[in-house]
Amino acid sequence: MQIERNRNEVTITGNIKSIEDSLQIKDSINSVLEQGVRSIHINIMDSFSMTSTVIGFLMKLVNHDKIPLSISVCDNRLYVLLEELNLLQTFNVRQTSIT
């Protein structure tokens, strides 16, 4: 998995599958927030899954820290997973295609 940061945007390439991946995502998002950004957009390019650790961290950002969040997912399987967990609205998820 690779992560790129740009202002208030984090782009994740590769599958999100391990605790190490979760820690990388958390550190990257926290690094963006430390720069004074007050909203985050996450692009998930090709992961078909997301660990419960990442979901919990994102829930904390939205519900406790009140950070506006939006997520673009390219893989339909991840979109369906987030839909089944009733997180589409909470995370402002939209399905996109790889450009």
C-alpha positions as CSV (number, residue, x, y, z in Angstrom):
1,M,0.0,0.0,0.0
2,Q,1.2,3.5,-0.8
3,I,-0.1,6.9,0.4
4,E,0.2,10.3,-1.1
5,R,-0.8,13.5,0.7
6,N,-1.6,16.8,-0.9
7,R,-3.1,19.6,1.2
8,N,-6.4,18.2,2.5
9,E,-6.3,15.1,0.2
10,V,-5.0,11.6,0.9
11,T,-4.7,9.1,-1.9
12,I,-4.3,5.4,-1.0
13,T,-3.1,3.0,-3.7
14,G,-3.0,-0.7,-3.0
15,N,-5.1,-2.9,-0.7
16,I,-5.8,-1.8,2.9
17,K,-5.2,-5.1,4.7
18,S,-2.8,-4.9,7.6
19,I,-2.4,-3.2,11.0
20,E,0.7,-1.5,9.4
21,D,-1.5,-0.2,6.6
22,S,-4.0,1.1,9.2
23,L,-1.2,2.9,11.1
24,Q,0.1,4.5,7.9
25,I,-3.3,5.8,7.1
26,K,-3.9,7.2,10.6
27,D,-0.4,8.8,10.6
28,S,-1.0,10.4,7.1
29,I,-4.4,11.8,8.0
30,N,-3.1,13.1,11.4
31,S,-0.2,14.7,9.5
32,V,-2.6,16.5,7.2
33,L,-4.7,17.7,10.2
34,E,-1.6,19.0,12.0
35,Q,-1.1,21.4,9.1
36,G,-4.4,23.2,10.1
37,V,-6.6,21.5,7.5
38,R,-10.2,21.2,8.8
39,S,-11.6,18.7,6.2
40,I,-10.2,15.6,4.6
41,H,-10.9,14.0,1.2
42,I,-9.6,10.4,0.8
43,N,-9.2,8.7,-2.6
44,I,-9.0,4.9,-2.3
45,M,-7.8,3.9,-5.7
46,D,-8.0,0.1,-5.8
47,S,-8.6,-1.4,-2.4
48,F,-11.5,-3.8,-2.1
49,S,-11.5,-3.8,1.7
50,M,-10.8,-1.6,4.7
51,T,-9.7,-2.7,8.1
52,S,-12.0,-2.2,11.2
53,T,-9.2,-0.1,12.6
54,V,-9.4,2.4,9.7
55,I,-13.2,2.4,9.9
56,G,-13.0,3.1,13.7
57,F,-10.5,5.9,13.2
58,L,-12.6,7.5,10.5
59,M,-15.7,7.3,12.7
60,K,-13.8,9.1,15.5
61,L,-12.7,11.8,13.1
62,V,-16.3,12.4,11.9
63,N,-18.3,11.9,15.2
64,H,-15.9,13.0,17.9
65,D,-13.4,15.4,16.3
66,K,-16.1,16.8,13.9
67,I,-13.8,16.7,10.9
68,P,-15.8,16.8,7.6
69,L,-14.8,13.8,5.6
70,S,-15.4,12.6,2.0
71,I,-14.2,9.4,0.4
72,S,-13.9,8.4,-3.2
73,V,-13.7,4.7,-3.9
74,C,-12.9,3.0,-7.2
75,D,-13.6,-0.6,-6.3
76,N,-17.3,-1.5,-6.2
77,R,-16.6,-4.2,-3.5
78,L,-15.4,-1.5,-1.1
79,Y,-18.4,0.7,-1.9
80,V,-20.8,-2.2,-1.3
81,L,-19.0,-3.0,2.0
82,L,-19.4,0.6,3.2
83,E,-23.0,0.6,2.1
84,E,-23.7,-2.6,4.0
85,L,-22.2,-1.0,7.1
86,N,-24.4,2.1,6.6
87,L,-21.4,4.4,6.3
88,L,-22.0,6.0,2.9
89,Q,-23.6,9.1,4.3
90,T,-21.4,9.2,7.4
91,F,-18.2,9.2,5.3
92,N,-19.7,11.0,2.3
93,V,-18.7,8.1,0.1
94,R,-18.9,8.3,-3.7
95,Q,-17.9,5.8,-6.3
96,T,-15.5,6.9,-9.0
97,S,-13.5,5.3,-11.7
98,I,-9.8,5.4,-12.0
99,T,-8.8,8.2,-14.3
